[in-house]
Amino acid sequence: MIGAFTALASQFPPPETAREDGLLCLGGDLRPERLVAAYSRGIFPWYSKGMPILWWSPDPRCVMPLEGFRLPARSARKLRLHPFELTHNAAFGRVIRACAAPRDKEGGTWIIDDMMRAYEDLHALGYAHSIEAWRDGELVGGLYGVALGRAFFGESMFHTQPEASRAALAGLVALLRQRGASLLDCQQETPHIMRMGGVMLPRAVFQAELERALASQTQTGAAQSCATPEMAGSGLPFPWLPWGVVYSYSPDGFWAARS
């Protein structure tokens, strides 16, 4: 089965052949196998309704160094005084739909119905995850992305209250550190990400870091893939085990595995 996955991944053109704007190829589908194959090559889908599926590999690539993450001083102070309740995978469907809500006057969004279904399928398999920020029982911010090996590929975030998405990102960084992750991909540069420590990597550097993050899963501590026996024996055709646990967040910034 791993051989079939490798063959599927090899169907994508080499990332270095992408156009200057990052567009690599078009077509295909959003099956879990193809999505995981794409991410393993540093490629992601991004397109709008009525268009074919577009696959991207931008150069340079925005990443968040896990040890370089920093909240702006004002945000850190606000979050200390008025923290949000953070959860992991408590409302994945709600998070992705909130991320898909139009944010401009034109009302456009790239997270169309097919994309939502595709990532919900990945979530059901244990490869897509969300972090939620709550206040007074209301979901007010969050993010979602894809986890493979020691890499996490951030997809989108949202907030309806100030600082909620920053709180969710800070929670994700803490969780990835605990799990021994080495790469947090942010795909494209935004002022929001750059203010918190984001850096731009040439494609060749990014691909080398991705290769190291996917090469193996460490054998000790929180960096292990915490798959349940059921998941480990599920026959999924991927080289990386899914996360088989859900985490609970404590006010001191530590995530504890619940199941």
C-alpha positions in Angstrom: 0.0 0.0 0.0 2.9 2.4 0.7 4.1 1.7 -2.8 0.8 2.9 -4.2 1.0 6.0 -2.1 4.6 6.7 -3.4 3.4 6.3 -6.9 0.5 8.7 -6.3 2.9 11.3 -4.8 5.2 11.0 -7.8 2.3 12.0 -10.1 2.8 15.6 -9.0 5.4 17.6 -11.0 8.6 18.5 -9.1 7.8 21.6 -6.9 10.7 23.5 -8.4 8.9 23.5 -11.7 6.1 25.7 -10.3 5.4 29.1 -12.0 6.8 32.2 -10.4 3.4 32.8 -8.6 3.7 29.3 -7.1 1.1 27.5 -9.3 2.4 24.0 -10.0 -0.4 22.1 -11.7 -4.2 21.6 -11.9 -6.7 18.8 -11.9 -7.0 15.6 -9.9 -9.2 15.2 -6.9 -9.3 15.8 -3.1 -9.3 12.2 -1.9 -7.4 11.8 1.4 -4.7 9.8 -0.4 -4.0 12.6 -2.9 -4.1 15.3 -0.3 -1.6 13.6 1.9 0.6 12.8 -1.1 0.5 16.5 -2.0 1.4 17.7 1.5 4.2 15.2 1.7 5.7 17.0 -1.4 5.1 20.5 0.0 2.1 21.1 -2.3 -1.3 22.3 -1.3 -4.7 23.0 -3.0 -6.1 26.5 -3.3 -8.8 27.4 -5.8 -12.2 29.0 -6.0 -15.7 27.7 -7.0 -16.0 27.0 -10.7 -12.3 26.5 -11.2 -10.3 23.3 -11.5 -8.3 22.2 -8.5 -5.1 24.2 -8.4 -2.0 22.9 -6.7 0.6 25.3 -5.3 4.2 25.4 -4.1 5.1 29.0 -3.5 8.7 30.3 -3.4 9.6 31.6 -0.9 7.5 29.7 1.7 6.3 31.2 5.0 6.9 29.1 8.1 6.7 29.7 11.8 9.9 28.5 13.6 8.5 26.9 16.8 11.2 28.3 19.0 10.9 31.7 17.4 7.2 32.2 17.9 6.4 35.3 19.9 3.2 37.1 20.7 3.2 40.9 20.4 3.6 42.4 23.8 0.2 43.9 23.8 -1.5 40.7 22.8 0.5 38.7 25.4 -0.6 41.1 28.1 -4.3 40.9 27.0 -4.2 37.1 26.9 -2.7 37.0 30.4 -5.4 39.2 31.8 -8.3 37.6 29.8 -7.3 34.1 28.6 -9.5 32.1 26.2 -10.4 28.5 26.9 -8.5 26.4 24.3 -9.5 22.9 23.0 -8.2 20.5 20.5 -10.5 18.9 17.9 -13.6 19.8 19.8 -15.3 21.5 16.9 -13.4 20.9 13.7 -16.4 21.3 11.4 -17.4 24.6 13.0 -13.9 25.9 12.7 -13.5 25.1 9.0 -16.9 26.7 8.3 -16.0 29.8 10.2 -12.7 30.0 8.3 -14.7 29.7 5.1 -17.0 32.6 5.9 -16.4 35.5 3.4 -14.2 38.2 4.8 -14.5 40.9 2.1 -17.3 42.8 0.3 -17.0 40.5 -2.7 -18.0 37.6 -0.5 -15.4 35.2 -2.0 -13.8 32.2 -0.3 -11.4 29.5 -1.3 -12.7 27.0 1.3 -15.6 25.8 -0.8 -17.8 22.9 0.0 -15.6 20.3 -1.7 -12.6 21.5 0.3 -14.6 21.4 3.6 -15.6 17.8 2.9 -12.1 16.8 1.9 -10.5 18.2 5.1 -13.3 16.7 7.3 -12.5 13.3 5.7 -8.8 13.9 6.7 -9.9 14.9 10.2 -11.9 11.7 10.5 -8.7 9.7 9.6 -6.7 11.6 12.3 -4.6 13.8 9.9 -6.4 17.1 10.1 -6.7 18.9 13.4 -8.3 22.1 14.9 -7.5 24.3 17.8 -10.5 26.2 19.2 -10.7 29.4 21.3 -13.7 29.8 23.5 -15.1 32.5 25.7 -18.1 32.1 27.9 -19.0 28.9 26.0 -18.9 30.6 22.6 -16.5 29.6 19.8 -14.7 32.9 19.0 -11.6 31.8 17.2 -9.7 28.8 15.9 -7.5 27.3 13.2 -7.1 24.0 11.4 -4.4 22.2 9.5 -2.8 18.9 8.5 -0.3 16.9 10.6 2.2 14.5 9.0 5.1 13.1 10.9 6.8 16.0 12.7 5.3 18.6 10.3 2.1 20.6 10.7 0.6 22.5 7.7 -1.5 25.4 8.8 -4.5 26.0 6.5 -6.6 28.8 7.9 -7.7 30.6 11.0 -10.5 32.9 12.1 -11.6 35.1 15.0 -14.8 36.9 16.0 -13.2 38.5 19.1 -9.8 40.3 19.2 -6.8 38.0 20.0 -8.7 34.8 19.7 -6.8 33.5 16.6 -3.5 34.5 18.2 -4.5 32.5 21.3 -5.3 29.5 19.1 -2.0 29.8 17.3 -0.1 30.1 20.6 -1.9 26.9 21.7 -1.0 25.1 18.5 2.7 26.1 18.9 2.7 24.8 22.5 1.2 21.5 21.4 3.6 21.0 18.5 6.5 21.7 20.8 5.3 19.0 23.2 4.9 16.6 20.3 8.5 17.2 19.1 7.4 18.8 15.8 10.1 20.6 13.8 8.1 22.4 11.0 5.0 24.6 11.1 4.1 25.6 7.5 2.1 28.8 7.1 2.1 28.7 3.3 2.0 32.4 2.5 3.2 35.6 4.2 0.7 37.6 6.1 1.4 40.6 8.4 -0.4 38.6 11.2 2.0 35.7 10.9 5.2 37.8 10.4 4.5 39.9 13.5 4.6 36.6 15.6 7.9 35.4 14.2 7.2 34.0 10.8 10.1 33.7 8.3 10.3 33.2 4.6 12.3 30.2 3.4 13.5 29.6 -0.2 11.7 26.6 -1.6 14.8 24.5 -1.6 15.4 25.2 2.1 11.7 24.5 2.9 11.7 21.2 1.0 14.9 20.1 2.9 13.2 20.9 6.2 10.1 19.1 5.2 12.0 16.1 4.2 13.7 15.9 7.6 10.3 16.4 9.3 8.8 13.5 7.4 11.8 11.2 7.4 11.1 9.5 10.7 9.1 9.9 13.8 11.3 10.0 16.9 11.1 7.0 19.3 10.8 8.8 22.6 8.6 11.2 24.4 5.9 13.4 23.1 7.2 13.3 19.6 5.9 9.8 19.0 2.9 9.5 16.8 0.2 8.7 19.4 -1.9 6.4 17.3 -4.3 4.0 18.9 -3.9 0.2 18.1 -7.0 0.5 15.9 -5.6 3.3 13.8 -2.1 1.7 13.6 -3.8 -1.5 12.2 -6.3 0.3 10.0 -4.4 -0.3 6.7 -4.2 3.4 5.8 -1.8 3.7 2.9 0.3 6.5 4.4 3.8 6.3 5.8 2.8 8.4 8.8 0.5 7.4 11.6 -2.3 9.8 12.5 -2.6 11.4 15.9 -4.7 9.0 17.9 -5.3 11.3 20.9 -7.2 14.4 21.8 -5.5 16.9 24.1 -6.8 19.1 26.9 -5.3 22.4 27.6 -4.4 23.7 31.0 -4.0 27.4 32.0 -0.2 26.8 32.5 0.2 26.2 28.8 0.5 22.4 28.9 -1.6 20.0 26.8 -2.5 16.6 28.3 -3.5 13.6 26.3 -7.1 12.5 27.0 -7.6 9.5 24.8 
